[in-house]
């Protein structure tokens, strides 16, 4: 079980605002602001489980956030683009992953691949 995850960003201020808006549709709230460390955290489900921190060198990574429904994935994509994200895959089913894998992908300002995914079990063959 993962307790928390973090990614490096080149500008804490820029990333803080991007993630504040992009993660709202999947239930995350910005709860930990530590400008003295250039780091901050986002809470979902009672725990601050996603963190960002400014670093001199950023090696882009990938983080997928589970959404509660298809609309949340769609809203994540819309909000992430409005907050400055770059399209890396419009909302839709990724049947090459799994028949019920509904996801959207954006790159943040540092090239991190940020995903929202909803598992549509109604698509699963019975």
N, CA, C and O atoms as a GROMACS GRO file, in nm:
protein
  504
    1UNK      N    1   0.085  -0.118   0.000
    1UNK     CA    2   0.000   0.000   0.000
    1UNK      C    3   0.089   0.124   0.000
    1UNK      O    4   0.185   0.132   0.077
    2UNK      N    5   0.058   0.219  -0.085
    2UNK     CA    6   0.135   0.343  -0.092
    2UNK      C    7   0.074   0.444   0.005
    2UNK      O    8  -0.046   0.471  -0.002
    3UNK      N    9   0.154   0.499   0.092
    3UNK     CA   10   0.108   0.600   0.187
    3UNK      C   11   0.104   0.738   0.123
    3UNK      O   12   0.013   0.818   0.149
    4UNK      N   13   0.203   0.767   0.040
    4UNK     CA   14   0.206   0.894  -0.032
    4UNK      C   15   0.305   0.885  -0.148
    4UNK      O   16   0.391   0.798  -0.152
    5UNK      N   17   0.290   0.978  -0.241
    5UNK     CA   18   0.380   0.987  -0.356
    5UNK      C   19   0.413   1.133  -0.378
    5UNK      O   20   0.335   1.221  -0.343
    6UNK      N   21   0.530   1.158  -0.436
    6UNK     CA   22   0.568   1.295  -0.465
    6UNK      C   23   0.636   1.303  -0.601
    6UNK      O   24   0.694   1.205  -0.648
    7UNK      N   25   0.629   1.420  -0.661
    7UNK     CA   26   0.698   1.445  -0.786
    7UNK      C   27   0.776   1.575  -0.774
    7UNK      O   28   0.739   1.665  -0.698
    8UNK      N   29   0.882   1.584  -0.850
    8UNK     CA   30   0.963   1.705  -0.854
    8UNK      C   31   0.906   1.801  -0.958
    8UNK      O   32   0.859   1.759  -1.064
    9UNK      N   33   0.912   1.929  -0.925
    9UNK     CA   34   0.868   2.034  -1.016
    9UNK      C   35   0.974   2.144  -1.019
    9UNK      O   36   1.050   2.159  -0.923
   10UNK      N   37   0.980   2.218  -1.128
   10UNK     CA   38   1.080   2.324  -1.138
   10UNK      C   39   1.036   2.455  -1.076
   10UNK      O   40   1.120   2.537  -1.038
   11UNK      N   41   0.905   2.475  -1.063
   11UNK     CA   42   0.851   2.596  -1.000
   11UNK      C   43   0.739   2.556  -0.906
   11UNK      O   44   0.631   2.515  -0.950
   12UNK      N   45   0.764   2.566  -0.777
   12UNK     CA   46   0.663   2.529  -0.679
   12UNK      C   47   0.536   2.611  -0.697
   12UNK      O   48   0.426   2.556  -0.696
   13UNK      N   49   0.550   2.742  -0.713
   13UNK     CA   50   0.432   2.829  -0.725
   13UNK      C   51   0.346   2.791  -0.844
   13UNK      O   52   0.224   2.780  -0.831
   14UNK      N   53   0.407   2.771  -0.959
   14UNK     CA   54   0.333   2.734  -1.080
   14UNK      C   55   0.265   2.598  -1.062
   14UNK      O   56   0.147   2.583  -1.092
   15UNK      N   57   0.339   2.501  -1.013
   15UNK     CA   58   0.285   2.367  -0.994
   15UNK      C   59   0.176   2.363  -0.889
   15UNK      O   60   0.076   2.293  -0.904
   16UNK      N   61   0.194   2.439  -0.782
   16UNK     CA   62   0.095   2.442  -0.675
   16UNK      C   63  -0.041   2.483  -0.729
   16UNK      O   64  -0.143   2.420  -0.698
   17UNK      N   65  -0.045   2.587  -0.811
   17UNK     CA   66  -0.171   2.634  -0.867
   17UNK      C   67  -0.227   2.537  -0.971
   17UNK      O   68  -0.348   2.514  -0.976
   18UNK      N   69  -0.140   2.481  -1.053
   18UNK     CA   70  -0.184   2.383  -1.152
   18UNK      C   71  -0.253   2.266  -1.084
   18UNK      O   72  -0.366   2.231  -1.119
   19UNK      N   73  -0.187   2.205  -0.987
   19UNK     CA   74  -0.244   2.087  -0.921
   19UNK      C   75  -0.365   2.121  -0.836
   19UNK      O   76  -0.455   2.039  -0.820
   20UNK      N   77  -0.368   2.241  -0.780
   20UNK     CA   78  -0.486   2.282  -0.701
   20UNK      C   79  -0.611   2.273  -0.788
   20UNK      O   80  -0.714   2.223  -0.742
   21UNK      N   81  -0.603   2.320  -0.911
   21UNK     CA   82  -0.718   2.318  -1.001
   21UNK      C   83  -0.739   2.182  -1.068
   21UNK      O   84  -0.851   2.132  -1.075
   22UNK      N   85  -0.631   2.122  -1.116
   22UNK     CA   86  -0.642   1.997  -1.191
   22UNK      C   87  -0.695   1.881  -1.106
   22UNK      O   88  -0.765   1.794  -1.157
   23UNK      N   89  -0.661   1.879  -0.977
   23UNK     CA   90  -0.699   1.764  -0.894
   23UNK      C   91  -0.833   1.778  -0.822
   23UNK      O   92  -0.881   1.682  -0.762
   24UNK      N   93  -0.893   1.897  -0.827
   24UNK     CA   94  -1.025   1.912  -0.764
   24UNK      C   95  -1.127   1.811  -0.815
   24UNK      O   96  -1.198   1.750  -0.734
   25UNK      N   97  -1.138   1.791  -0.947
   25UNK     CA   98  -1.240   1.698  -0.996
   25UNK      C   99  -1.222   1.552  -0.951
   25UNK      O  100  -1.318   1.475  -0.955
   26UNK      N  101  -1.102   1.515  -0.909
   26UNK     CA  102  -1.082   1.378  -0.861
   26UNK      C  103  -1.075   1.373  -0.708
   26UNK      O  104  -1.029   1.274  -0.651
   27UNK      N  105  -1.120   1.481  -0.642
   27UNK     CA  106  -1.139   1.480  -0.498
   27UNK      C  107  -1.022   1.524  -0.413
   27UNK      O  108  -1.024   1.505  -0.292
   28UNK      N  109  -0.918   1.582  -0.473
   28UNK     CA  110  -0.802   1.626  -0.396
   28UNK      C  111  -0.814   1.774  -0.361
   28UNK      O  112  -0.861   1.855  -0.441
   29UNK      N  113  -0.769   1.807  -0.240
   29UNK     CA  114  -0.768   1.945  -0.191
   29UNK      C  115  -0.627   1.981  -0.147
   29UNK      O  116  -0.559   1.900  -0.082
   30UNK      N  117  -0.584   2.100  -0.180
   30UNK     CA  118  -0.452   2.148  -0.137
   30UNK      C  119  -0.458   2.177   0.012
   30UNK      O  120  -0.532   2.266   0.055
   31UNK      N  121  -0.380   2.104   0.092
   31UNK     CA  122  -0.389   2.116   0.238
   31UNK      C  123  -0.258   2.148   0.307
   31UNK      O  124  -0.258   2.191   0.422
   32UNK      N  125  -0.147   2.129   0.240
   32UNK     CA  126  -0.017   2.149   0.304
   32UNK      C  127   0.068   2.244   0.220
   32UNK      O  128   0.116   2.206   0.113
   33UNK      N  129   0.087   2.366   0.267
   33UNK     CA  130   0.168   2.465   0.195
   33UNK      C  131   0.294   2.491   0.277
   33UNK      O  132   0.287   2.543   0.389
   34UNK      N  133   0.408   2.455   0.222
   34UNK     CA  134   0.536   2.474   0.290
   34UNK      C  135   0.631   2.552   0.200
   34UNK      O  136   0.725   2.496   0.145
   35UNK      N  137   0.606   2.685   0.184
   35UNK     CA  138   0.691   2.765   0.096
   35UNK      C  139   0.837   2.767   0.143
   35UNK      O  140   0.928   2.787   0.062
   36UNK      N  141   0.859   2.747   0.271
   36UNK     CA  142   0.997   2.744   0.322
   36UNK      C  143   1.076   2.626   0.266
   36UNK      O  144   1.199   2.630   0.259
   37UNK      N  145   1.006   2.521   0.226
   37UNK     CA  146   1.069   2.403   0.164
   37UNK      C  147   1.040   2.396   0.015
   37UNK      O  148   1.094   2.310  -0.056
   38UNK      N  149   0.955   2.489  -0.034
   38UNK     CA  150   0.906   2.486  -0.171
   38UNK      C  151   0.840   2.351  -0.200
   38UNK      O  152   0.871   2.283  -0.298
   39UNK      N  153   0.748   2.315  -0.109
   39UNK     CA  154   0.678   2.187  -0.119
   39UNK      C  155   0.536   2.203  -0.068
   39UNK      O  156   0.507   2.289   0.015
   40UNK      N  157   0.448   2.118  -0.118
   40UNK     CA  158   0.310   2.120  -0.074
   40UNK      C  159   0.242   1.987  -0.098
   40UNK      O  160   0.288   1.906  -0.179
   41UNK      N  161   0.131   1.966  -0.027
   41UNK     CA  162   0.061   1.839  -0.035
   41UNK      C  163  -0.088   1.855  -0.058
   41UNK      O  164  -0.148   1.958  -0.026
   42UNK      N  165  -0.145   1.750  -0.114
   42UNK     CA  166  -0.286   1.746  -0.151
   42UNK      C  167  -0.352   1.626  -0.084
   42UNK      O  168  -0.298   1.515  -0.084
   43UNK      N  169  -0.470   1.650  -0.027
   43UNK     CA  170  -0.539   1.548   0.051
   43UNK      C  171  -0.659   1.494  -0.023
   43UNK      O  172  -0.732   1.566  -0.090
   44UNK      N  173  -0.678   1.364  -0.009
   44UNK     CA  174  -0.797   1.294  -0.057
   44UNK      C  175  -0.822   1.182   0.040
   44UNK      O  176  -0.730   1.109   0.078
   45UNK      N  177  -0.946   1.166   0.081
   45UNK     CA  178  -0.980   1.057   0.170
   45UNK      C  179  -0.919   1.066   0.308
   45UNK      O  180  -0.894   0.963   0.371
   46UNK      N  181  -0.893   1.186   0.357
   46UNK     CA  182  -0.844   1.203   0.493
   46UNK      C  183  -0.693   1.198   0.509
   46UNK      O  184  -0.643   1.209   0.621
   47UNK      N  185  -0.619   1.182   0.400
   47UNK     CA  186  -0.473   1.176   0.411
   47UNK      C  187  -0.409   1.260   0.300
   47UNK      O  188  -0.452   1.256   0.185
   48UNK      N  189  -0.306   1.334   0.337
   48UNK     CA  190  -0.230   1.409   0.238
   48UNK      C  191  -0.136   1.310   0.170
   48UNK      O  192  -0.030   1.277   0.223
   49UNK      N  193  -0.178   1.264   0.053
   49UNK     CA  194  -0.108   1.152  -0.010
   49UNK      C  195  -0.031   1.188  -0.137
   49UNK      O  196   0.046   1.106  -0.188
   50UNK      N  197  -0.051   1.309  -0.190
   50UNK     CA  198   0.022   1.352  -0.309
   50UNK      C  199   0.096   1.481  -0.279
   50UNK      O  200   0.038   1.578  -0.232
   51UNK      N  201   0.225   1.480  -0.307
   51UNK     CA  202   0.312   1.594  -0.275
   51UNK      C  203   0.388   1.640  -0.399
   51UNK      O  204   0.421   1.561  -0.487
   52UNK      N  205   0.416   1.770  -0.402
   52UNK     CA  206   0.504   1.827  -0.503
   52UNK      C  207   0.618   1.899  -0.430
   52UNK      O  208   0.598   1.950  -0.320
   53UNK      N  209   0.735   1.903  -0.492
   53UNK     CA  210   0.847   1.974  -0.433
   53UNK      C  211   0.938   2.030  -0.542
   53UNK      O  212   0.970   1.961  -0.639
   54UNK      N  213   0.979   2.153  -0.523
   54UNK     CA  214   1.066   2.217  -0.621
   54UNK      C  215   1.207   2.160  -0.611
   54UNK      O  216   1.263   2.149  -0.502
   55UNK      N  217   1.263   2.126  -0.725
   55UNK     CA  218   1.399   2.072  -0.734
   55UNK      C  219   1.472   2.139  -0.849
   55UNK      O  220   1.410   2.184  -0.945
   56UNK      N  221   1.604   2.144  -0.841
   56UNK     CA  222   1.683   2.201  -0.950
   56UNK      C  223   1.674   2.115  -1.075
   56UNK      O  224   1.666   2.166  -1.187
   57UNK      N  225   1.676   1.984  -1.055
   57UNK     CA  226   1.666   1.891  -1.168
   57UNK      C  227   1.536   1.814  -1.157
   57UNK      O  228   1.504   1.757  -1.052
   58UNK      N  229   1.461   1.813  -1.266
   58UNK     CA  230   1.333   1.742  -1.269
   58UNK      C  231   1.340   1.631  -1.373
   58UNK      O  232   1.370   1.656  -1.490
   59UNK      N  233   1.314   1.511  -1.330
   59UNK     CA  234   1.301   1.397  -1.421
   59UNK      C  235   1.152   1.364  -1.423
   59UNK      O  236   1.098   1.314  -1.324
   60UNK      N  237   1.085   1.391  -1.536
   60UNK     CA  238   0.940   1.370  -1.540
   60UNK      C  239   0.899   1.227  -1.506
   60UNK      O  240   0.966   1.130  -1.542
   61UNK      N  241   0.788   1.217  -1.437
   61UNK     CA  242   0.732   1.088  -1.399
   61UNK      C  243   0.587   1.077  -1.441
   61UNK      O  244   0.537   1.159  -1.517
   62UNK      N  245   0.521   0.976  -1.390
   62UNK     CA  246   0.380   0.950  -1.421
   62UNK      C  247   0.306   0.921  -1.292
   62UNK      O  248   0.351   0.841  -1.210
   63UNK      N  249   0.190   0.987  -1.275
   63UNK     CA  250   0.103   0.961  -1.161
   63UNK      C  251  -0.039   0.949  -1.214
   63UNK      O  252  -0.084   1.034  -1.292
   64UNK      N  253  -0.109   0.845  -1.172
   64UNK     CA  254  -0.249   0.826  -1.209
   64UNK      C  255  -0.336   0.840  -1.084
   64UNK      O  256  -0.308   0.780  -0.981
   65UNK      N  257  -0.440   0.922  -1.095
   65UNK     CA  258  -0.534   0.943  -0.986
   65UNK      C  259  -0.664   0.874  -1.021
   65UNK      O  260  -0.719   0.895  -1.130
   66UNK      N  261  -0.714   0.792  -0.929
   66UNK     CA  262  -0.840   0.722  -0.955
   66UNK      C  263  -0.957   0.816  -0.933
   66UNK      O  264  -0.968   0.880  -0.829
   67UNK      N  265  -1.043   0.823  -1.033
   67UNK     CA  266  -1.162   0.908  -1.027
   67UNK      C  267  -1.283   0.823  -0.990
   67UNK      O  268  -1.282   0.701  -1.007
   68UNK      N  269  -1.388   0.889  -0.939
   68UNK     CA  270  -1.507   0.817  -0.896
   68UNK      C  271  -1.603   0.786  -1.010
   68UNK      O  272  -1.688   0.698  -0.998
   69UNK      N  273  -1.588   0.858  -1.122
   69UNK     CA  274  -1.676   0.834  -1.235
   69UNK      C  275  -1.619   0.898  -1.362
   69UNK      O  276  -1.517   0.968  -1.358
   70UNK      N  277  -1.686   0.873  -1.472
   70UNK     CA  278  -1.643   0.923  -1.603
   70UNK      C  279  -1.642   1.076  -1.606
   70UNK      O  280  -1.549   1.136  -1.661
   71UNK      N  281  -1.742   1.138  -1.547
   71UNK     CA  282  -1.751   1.284  -1.544
   71UNK      C  283  -1.631   1.345  -1.472
   71UNK      O  284  -1.582   1.450  -1.514
   72UNK      N  285  -1.584   1.283  -1.367
   72UNK     CA  286  -1.467   1.333  -1.294
   72UNK      C  287  -1.343   1.331  -1.382
   72UNK      O  288  -1.261   1.423  -1.376
   73UNK      N  289  -1.328   1.227  -1.463
   73UNK     CA  290  -1.215   1.220  -1.556
   73UNK      C  291  -1.226   1.334  -1.657
   73UNK      O  292  -1.128   1.403  -1.685
   74UNK      N  293  -1.345   1.352  -1.713
   74UNK     CA  294  -1.367   1.459  -1.810
   74UNK      C  295  -1.336   1.596  -1.749
   74UNK      O  296  -1.272   1.679  -1.813
   75UNK      N  297  -1.382   1.618  -1.626
   75UNK     CA  298  -1.359   1.746  -1.559
   75UNK      C  299  -1.212   1.766  -1.524
   75UNK      O  300  -1.161   1.878  -1.533
   76UNK      N  301  -1.144   1.659  -1.484
   76UNK     CA  302  -1.000   1.667  -1.460
   76UNK      C  303  -0.930   1.720  -1.584
   76UNK      O  304  -0.849   1.813  -1.576
   77UNK      N  305  -0.960   1.660  -1.698
   77UNK     CA  306  -0.895   1.698  -1.823
   77UNK      C  307  -0.921   1.846  -1.855
   77UNK      O  308  -0.830   1.920  -1.890
   78UNK      N  309  -1.046   1.886  -1.843
   78UNK     CA  310  -1.085   2.025  -1.871
   78UNK      C  311  -1.013   2.122  -1.777
   78UNK      O  312  -0.958   2.222  -1.823
   79UNK      N  313  -1.014   2.093  -1.648
   79UNK     CA  314  -0.952   2.182  -1.549
   79UNK      C  315  -0.800   2.184  -1.562
   79UNK      O  316  -0.737   2.289  -1.546
   80UNK      N  317  -0.741   2.069  -1.592
   80UNK     CA  318  -0.595   2.063  -1.608
   80UNK      C  319  -0.550   2.146  -1.728
   80UNK      O  320  -0.449   2.216  -1.720
   81UNK      N  321  -0.623   2.139  -1.839
   81UNK     CA  322  -0.588   2.220  -1.956
   81UNK      C  323  -0.607   2.368  -1.926
   81UNK      O  324  -0.523   2.450  -1.964
   82UNK      N  325  -0.716   2.403  -1.858
   82UNK     CA  326  -0.742   2.542  -1.823
   82UNK      C  327  -0.634   2.598  -1.730
   82UNK      O  328  -0.606   2.718  -1.732
   83UNK      N  329  -0.575   2.511  -1.649
   83UNK     CA  330  -0.471   2.552  -1.553
   83UNK      C  331  -0.331   2.552  -1.616
   83UNK      O  332  -0.233   2.579  -1.547
   84UNK      N  333  -0.322   2.522  -1.745
   84UNK     CA  334  -0.192   2.529  -1.813
   84UNK      C  335  -0.134   2.396  -1.856
   84UNK      O  336  -0.024   2.392  -1.912
   85UNK      N  337  -0.204   2.287  -1.831
   85UNK     CA  338  -0.156   2.156  -1.872
   85UNK      C  339  -0.161   2.140  -2.023
   85UNK      O  340  -0.234   2.211  -2.092
   86UNK      N  341  -0.083   2.046  -2.074
   86UNK     CA  342  -0.079   2.016  -2.217
   86UNK      C  343  -0.142   1.880  -2.241
   86UNK      O  344  -0.116   1.784  -2.168
   87UNK      N  345  -0.225   1.872  -2.344
   87UNK     CA  346  -0.292   1.747  -2.379
   87UNK      C  347  -0.192   1.635  -2.403
   87UNK      O  348  -0.094   1.651  -2.475
   88UNK      N  349  -0.219   1.521  -2.340
   88UNK     CA  350  -0.141   1.400  -2.366
   88UNK      C  351  -0.233   1.280  -2.383
   88UNK      O  352  -0.190   1.165  -2.374
   89UNK      N  353  -0.361   1.308  -2.409
   89UNK     CA  354  -0.459   1.201  -2.430
   89UNK      C  355  -0.595   1.242  -2.379
   89UNK      O  356  -0.619   1.245  -2.258
   90UNK      N  357  -0.685   1.275  -2.470
   90UNK     CA  358  -0.820   1.318  -2.434
   90UNK      C  359  -0.894   1.208  -2.360
   90UNK      O  360  -0.859   1.090  -2.371
   91UNK      N  361  -0.997   1.245  -2.284
   91UNK     CA  362  -1.076   1.144  -2.213
   91UNK      C  363  -1.133   1.040  -2.310
   91UNK      O  364  -1.184   1.073  -2.417
   92UNK      N  365  -1.123   0.916  -2.269
   92UNK     CA  366  -1.179   0.808  -2.349
   92UNK      C  367  -1.140   0.673  -2.294
   92UNK      O  368  -1.055   0.661  -2.205
   93UNK      N  369  -1.202   0.571  -2.350
   93UNK     CA  370  -1.169   0.434  -2.310
   93UNK      C  371  -1.036   0.394  -2.373
   93UNK      O  372  -1.012   0.421  -2.490
   94UNK      N  373  -0.953   0.332  -2.295
   94UNK     CA  374  -0.823   0.281  -2.341
   94UNK      C  375  -0.832   0.129  -2.343
   94UNK      O  376  -0.779   0.061  -2.255
   95UNK      N  377  -0.900   0.077  -2.444
   95UNK     CA  378  -0.926  -0.067  -2.449
   95UNK      C  379  -0.799  -0.148  -2.468
   95UNK      O  380  -0.798  -0.269  -2.444
   96UNK      N  381  -0.691  -0.083  -2.512
   96UNK     CA  382  -0.563  -0.155  -2.518
   96UNK      C  383  -0.507  -0.180  -2.378
   96UNK      O  384  -0.423  -0.268  -2.360
   97UNK      N  385  -0.553  -0.102  -2.278
   97UNK     CA  386  -0.516  -0.127  -2.138
   97UNK      C  387  -0.609  -0.232  -2.078
   97UNK      O  388  -0.566  -0.333  -2.022
   98UNK      N  389  -0.740  -0.203  -2.092
   98UNK     CA  390  -0.847  -0.288  -2.040
   98UNK      C  391  -0.977  -0.232  -2.094
   98UNK      O  392  -0.987  -0.111  -2.111
   99UNK      N  393  -1.075  -0.313  -2.120
   99UNK     CA  394  -1.199  -0.270  -2.184
   99UNK      C  395  -1.271  -0.158  -2.108
   99UNK      O  396  -1.336  -0.074  -2.170
  100UNK      N  397  -1.260  -0.155  -1.976
  100UNK     CA  398  -1.329  -0.053  -1.896
  100UNK      C  399  -1.240   0.057  -1.845
  100UNK      O  400  -1.278   0.129  -1.753
  101UNK      N  401  -1.121   0.074  -1.902
  101UNK     CA  402  -1.024   0.174  -1.856
  101UNK      C  403  -1.054   0.307  -1.923
  101UNK      O  404  -1.021   0.326  -2.040
  102UNK      N  405  -1.116   0.399  -1.849
  102UNK     CA  406  -1.152   0.531  -1.901
  102UNK      C  407  -1.057   0.632  -1.838
  102UNK      O  408  -1.055   0.647  -1.716
  103UNK      N  409  -0.980   0.702  -1.921
  103UNK     CA  410  -0.876   0.789  -1.867
  103UNK      C  411  -0.853   0.911  -1.954
  103UNK      O  412  -0.894   0.917  -2.070
  104UNK      N  413  -0.785   1.008  -1.894
  104UNK     CA  414  -0.737   1.127  -1.964
  104UNK      C  415  -0.597   1.156  -1.911
  104UNK      O  416  -0.566   1.129  -1.795
  105UNK      N  417  -0.514   1.213  -1.998
  105UNK     CA  418  -0.374   1.239  -1.965
  105UNK      C  419  -0.337   1.382  -2.000
  105UNK      O  420  -0.377   1.433  -2.105
  106UNK      N  421  -0.260   1.446  -1.913
  106UNK     CA  422  -0.205   1.579  -1.940
  106UNK      C  423  -0.060   1.582  -1.892
  106UNK      O  424  -0.020   1.509  -1.802
  107UNK      N  425   0.017   1.668  -1.955
  107UNK     CA  426   0.152   1.697  -1.906
  107UNK      C  427   0.146   1.826  -1.827
  107UNK      O  428   0.085   1.924  -1.870
  108UNK      N  429   0.211   1.827  -1.711
  108UNK     CA  430   0.223   1.953  -1.638
  108UNK      C  431   0.338   2.034  -1.699
  108UNK      O  432   0.394   1.993  -1.801
  109UNK      N  433   0.373   2.146  -1.640
  109UNK     CA  434   0.476   2.235  -1.696
  109UNK      C  435   0.613   2.170  -1.704
  109UNK      O  436   0.698   2.215  -1.780
  110UNK      N  437   0.636   2.064  -1.627
  110UNK     CA  438   0.764   1.995  -1.626
  110UNK      C  439   0.764   1.865  -1.706
  110UNK      O  440   0.864   1.793  -1.707
  111UNK      N  441   0.654   1.835  -1.771
  111UNK     CA  442   0.647   1.713  -1.851
  111UNK      C  443   0.601   1.591  -1.775
  111UNK      O  444   0.600   1.481  -1.830
  112UNK      N  445   0.563   1.608  -1.648
  112UNK     CA  446   0.508   1.495  -1.573
  112UNK      C  447   0.377   1.453  -1.640
  112UNK      O  448   0.294   1.538  -1.673
  113UNK      N  449   0.358   1.324  -1.659
  113UNK     CA  450   0.238   1.271  -1.721
  113UNK      C  451   0.136   1.245  -1.610
  113UNK      O  452   0.150   1.150  -1.533
  114UNK      N  453   0.034   1.328  -1.604
  114UNK     CA  454  -0.067   1.319  -1.499
  114UNK      C  455  -0.195   1.262  -1.560
  114UNK      O  456  -0.242   1.308  -1.664
  115UNK      N  457  -0.249   1.163  -1.494
  115UNK     CA  458  -0.364   1.088  -1.547
  115UNK      C  459  -0.475   1.083  -1.444
  115UNK      O  460  -0.451   1.076  -1.324
  116UNK      N  461  -0.598   1.088  -1.494
  116UNK     CA  462  -0.715   1.053  -1.413
  116UNK      C  463  -0.777   0.931  -1.480
  116UNK      O  464  -0.794   0.928  -1.601
  117UNK      N  465  -0.810   0.830  -1.399
  117UNK     CA  466  -0.865   0.707  -1.452
  117UNK      C  467  -0.986   0.664  -1.371
  117UNK      O  468  -0.990   0.677  -1.249
  118UNK      N  469  -1.086   0.612  -1.443
  118UNK     CA  470  -1.204   0.552  -1.382
  118UNK      C  471  -1.217   0.413  -1.439
  118UNK      O  472  -1.207   0.393  -1.560
  119UNK      N  473  -1.239   0.316  -1.351
  119UNK     CA  474  -1.254   0.176  -1.392
  119UNK      C  475  -1.403   0.146  -1.410
  119UNK      O  476  -1.477   0.133  -1.312
  120UNK      N  477  -1.444   0.134  -1.534
  120UNK     CA  478  -1.584   0.110  -1.569
  120UNK      C  479  -1.608  -0.040  -1.575
  120UNK      O  480  -1.591  -0.103  -1.680
  121UNK      N  481  -1.648  -0.098  -1.463
  121UNK     CA  482  -1.668  -0.242  -1.454
  121UNK      C  483  -1.791  -0.289  -1.532
  121UNK      O  484  -1.807  -0.409  -1.553
  122UNK      N  485  -1.878  -0.196  -1.574
  122UNK     CA  486  -1.992  -0.237  -1.654
  122UNK      C  487  -1.949  -0.283  -1.793
  122UNK      O  488  -2.026  -0.349  -1.862
  123UNK      N  489  -1.828  -0.250  -1.834
  123UNK     CA  490  -1.775  -0.291  -1.964
  123UNK      C  491  -1.713  -0.430  -1.960
  123UNK      O  492  -1.687  -0.491  -2.064
  124UNK      N  493  -1.689  -0.479  -1.840
  124UNK     CA  494  -1.624  -0.608  -1.823
  124UNK      C  495  -1.716  -0.720  -1.871
  124UNK      O  496  -1.836  -0.720  -1.844
  125UNK      N  497  -1.658  -0.812  -1.943
  125UNK     CA  498  -1.735  -0.928  -1.990
  125UNK      C  499  -1.770  -1.016  -1.873
  125UNK      O  500  -1.686  -1.048  -1.789
  126UNK      N  501  -1.892  -1.055  -1.868
  126UNK     CA  502  -1.939  -1.141  -1.759
  126UNK      C  503  -1.940  -1.285  -1.802
  126UNK      O  504  -1.976  -1.372  -1.723
   0.00000   0.00000   0.00000
